[in-house]
Amino acid sequence: MSHSPTTPKPIAYLAYQKLADHFDAHLATKPHNAYYERPAMVAIWPELRGKHVLDAGCGPGLYAALLLQRGAIVTAIDVSDRMLELARKRLGPETNLQRVDLSQPMQMFADASFDFINAPLCLDYIEDWRALFLEFHRILRPGGGVQFSCGHPSFDAEYYRTQRYFSVEHVECTWTGFGKPVVMPSFRRSLQETIMPLLEAGFQIRRIVEPLPTEDFARSDPKKYESLMHRPAFLCMQATRS
Ligand SMILES: C[S@@+](CC[C@H](N)C(=O)[O-])C[C@H]1O[C@@H](n2cnc3c(N)ncnc32)[C@H](O)[C@@H]1O
């Protein structure tokens, strides 16, 4: 995949290039990932043995490793070269890893190539979910599923103190939990803009989960645990291609 001078670099490319190594080093125990988002996502995965699964925005490959353990046939994609190098280290030479920008059409994948798409915490960097979900719909076989996690619209609206709730809004914050502080851009969206692009693309929503932190989270960071027990930071959705 290449970016021509007319195709802008994805908004979070540089940020993830910078923090990839720290992200990889901390992902297994970082409370928001390890004791909050990941358990919620994995808990609702369908049976995946022998299924062709696309792990979208795979980062350093921890989710892909879990999918392989479940017996899935995994293709893992990300836009960050460094994340892909780290994923290669974790997953070994056999795993199908590709550099793919989710904000562009995915011509490298034929229609109906996959049974399931796993897309954790990577869609907040994509502005146009209508185009994205149409592509997901195209590359999934009929009856296939997509599952993703993203910022919770209510949490994000307050966190970013938005004055433009109904817009898909370019926002930034500074991440301090993965090495040197890194400014992280993303797109904040309303509840309607989180759900409607999925339905309009021809998906049926099967599950919506507002995760609760696990007991390991309480041990690791009691203050944030208390807060997450009352107010979700992420949202997980599972939908089927009708
Ligand atoms: C928060 S990390 C999540 C990684 C992994 N899914 C996980 O949960 O462990 C977000 C990932 O999305 C990737 N990403 C951001 N924008 C992307 C884009 N336009 N296309 C593909 N991947 C992208 C980043 O490089 C990064 O690896």
The ligand as an SDF file (V2000), in Angstrom:
LIG
                    3D

 27 29  0  0  0  0  0  0  0  0999 V2000
   -5.1180    1.5660   20.0610 C   0  0  0  0  0  0  0  0  0  0  0  0
   -4.2320    0.6640   18.8170 S   0  0  0  0  0  0  0  0  0  0  0  0
   -5.1130   -0.8770   18.9000 C   0  0  0  0  0  0  0  0  0  0  0  0
   -4.2810   -2.0570   18.4990 C   0  0  0  0  0  0  0  0  0  0  0  0
   -4.9980   -3.4110   18.6390 C   0  0  0  0  0  0  0  0  0  0  0  0
   -6.2180   -3.4570   17.8790 N   0  0  0  0  0  0  0  0  0  0  0  0
   -5.3040   -3.6570   20.0830 C   0  0  0  0  0  0  0  0  0  0  0  0
   -6.4060   -3.3130   20.5400 O   0  0  0  0  0  0  0  0  0  0  0  0
   -4.4420   -4.2120   20.7710 O   0  0  0  0  0  0  0  0  0  0  0  0
   -4.8340    1.3440   17.2980 C   0  0  0  0  0  0  0  0  0  0  0  0
   -4.1820    0.7560   16.0700 C   0  0  0  0  0  0  0  0  0  0  0  0
   -4.8750    1.2600   14.9190 O   0  0  0  0  0  0  0  0  0  0  0  0
   -3.9070    1.4980   13.9070 C   0  0  0  0  0  0  0  0  0  0  0  0
   -4.4430    2.4660   12.9400 N   0  0  0  0  0  0  0  0  0  0  0  0
   -4.6790    3.7810   13.1200 C   0  0  0  0  0  0  0  0  0  0  0  0
   -5.1450    4.3300   11.9800 N   0  0  0  0  0  0  0  0  0  0  0  0
   -5.2170    3.3220   11.0580 C   0  0  0  0  0  0  0  0  0  0  0  0
   -5.6110    3.2660    9.6780 C   0  0  0  0  0  0  0  0  0  0  0  0
   -6.0180    4.3500    9.0290 N   0  0  0  0  0  0  0  0  0  0  0  0
   -5.5360    2.0700    9.0600 N   0  0  0  0  0  0  0  0  0  0  0  0
   -5.1150    0.9460    9.7060 C   0  0  0  0  0  0  0  0  0  0  0  0
   -4.7220    0.9500   11.0130 N   0  0  0  0  0  0  0  0  0  0  0  0
   -4.7710    2.1250   11.6750 C   0  0  0  0  0  0  0  0  0  0  0  0
   -2.7100    2.0300   14.6660 C   0  0  0  0  0  0  0  0  0  0  0  0
   -1.5260    1.9750   13.9110 O   0  0  0  0  0  0  0  0  0  0  0  0
   -2.7090    1.1380   15.8950 C   0  0  0  0  0  0  0  0  0  0  0  0
   -1.9360   -0.0140   15.7060 O   0  0  0  0  0  0  0  0  0  0  0  0
  1  2  1  0
  2  3  1  0
  2 10  1  0
  3  4  1  0
  4  5  1  0
  5  6  1  0
  5  7  1  0
  7  8  2  0
  7  9  1  0
 10 11  1  0
 11 12  1  0
 11 26  1  0
 12 13  1  0
 13 14  1  0
 13 24  1  0
 14 15  1  0
 14 23  1  0
 15 16  2  0
 16 17  1  0
 17 18  1  0
 17 23  2  0
 18 19  1  0
 18 20  2  0
 20 21  1  0
 21 22  2  0
 22 23  1  0
 24 25  1  0
 24 26  1  0
 26 27  1  0
M  CHG  2   2   1   9  -1
M  END
$$$$
